[in-house]
């Protein structure tokens, strides 16, 4: 009777250890879940940055569609355009 009890305890301990091993290190275990959570968090940060960039681009599109000031600013900064009565001065740094 005592041998059967010891064998049962050992068998249960082996099952418990194997289940714990699968939980912590097996497929779908804690390690994999933590890795996937990190990947999801990184992708979420990237998506948030892209959403902010899209909002800024949408605001710029709206400005360009509705206001001449934005178009003028863009033409001056990007293409160096001037009004007909303006004079361009270029200073060389030495």
C-alpha positions as CSV (number, residue, x, y, z in Angstrom):
1,X,0.0,0.0,0.0
2,X,2.8,2.4,0.9
3,X,4.6,1.6,-2.4
4,X,1.5,2.5,-4.4
5,X,1.1,5.8,-2.5
6,X,4.7,6.7,-3.2
7,X,4.4,5.8,-6.9
8,X,1.2,7.9,-7.1
9,X,3.0,10.9,-5.5
10,X,5.9,10.5,-7.8
11,X,3.6,10.2,-10.9
12,X,1.7,13.3,-9.8
13,X,4.9,15.2,-9.2
14,X,6.1,14.3,-12.7
15,X,2.8,15.4,-14.2
16,X,2.9,18.7,-12.3
17,X,6.5,19.4,-13.4
18,X,5.7,18.7,-17.0
19,X,2.7,20.9,-16.9
20,X,4.7,23.7,-15.3
21,X,7.4,23.3,-17.9
22,X,4.8,23.6,-20.7
23,X,3.3,26.7,-19.0
24,X,6.6,28.5,-18.6
25,X,8.8,27.4,-21.6
26,X,6.6,25.5,-24.0
27,X,4.7,26.7,-27.1
28,X,2.3,29.4,-26.1
29,X,4.0,29.6,-22.7
30,X,4.8,32.6,-20.6
31,X,8.0,33.3,-22.5
32,X,6.3,33.4,-25.8
33,X,3.4,35.5,-24.4
34,X,5.9,38.1,-23.1
35,X,7.7,38.2,-26.4
36,X,4.4,38.8,-28.2
37,X,3.3,41.5,-25.8
38,X,6.6,43.3,-26.4
39,X,6.1,43.1,-30.1
40,X,2.5,44.4,-29.8
41,X,3.7,47.3,-27.6
42,X,6.4,48.2,-30.2
43,X,3.9,48.1,-33.1
44,X,1.4,50.2,-31.1
45,X,4.1,52.9,-30.5
46,X,4.9,52.8,-34.2
47,X,1.2,53.1,-35.1
48,X,0.8,56.0,-32.7
49,X,3.7,57.8,-34.4
50,X,2.2,57.2,-37.8
51,X,-1.2,58.4,-36.7
52,X,0.4,61.6,-35.4
53,X,2.2,62.1,-38.7
54,X,-1.0,61.5,-40.6
55,X,-2.8,64.2,-38.5
56,X,0.0,66.6,-39.3
57,X,-0.1,65.9,-43.0
58,X,-3.9,66.2,-43.0
59,X,-3.6,69.6,-41.3
60,X,-1.1,70.7,-43.9
61,X,-3.4,69.5,-46.7
62,X,-6.3,71.5,-45.2
63,X,-4.1,74.6,-44.9
64,X,-3.0,74.3,-48.5
65,X,-6.5,73.8,-49.7
66,X,-8.0,76.7,-47.8
67,X,-5.3,79.4,-47.3
68,X,-3.0,81.3,-49.5
69,X,-0.6,82.0,-46.6
70,X,0.4,78.3,-46.4
71,X,1.0,78.1,-50.1
72,X,3.0,81.2,-50.1
73,X,5.1,80.0,-47.1
74,X,5.7,76.7,-48.9
75,X,6.7,78.4,-52.1
76,X,9.1,80.7,-50.3
77,X,10.8,78.1,-48.1
78,X,10.9,75.2,-50.6
79,X,11.4,77.0,-53.9
80,X,12.9,80.3,-53.0
81,X,10.1,82.3,-54.7
82,X,9.8,86.1,-54.2
83,X,7.2,88.7,-54.8
84,X,7.9,90.9,-57.8
85,X,8.9,93.9,-55.7
86,X,11.3,91.9,-53.4
87,X,15.1,91.8,-53.8
88,X,17.0,88.6,-53.0
89,X,20.3,89.0,-51.1
90,X,22.7,86.1,-50.7
91,X,25.5,86.5,-48.0
92,X,28.5,84.2,-48.1
93,X,29.8,83.1,-44.7
94,X,33.6,83.2,-44.5
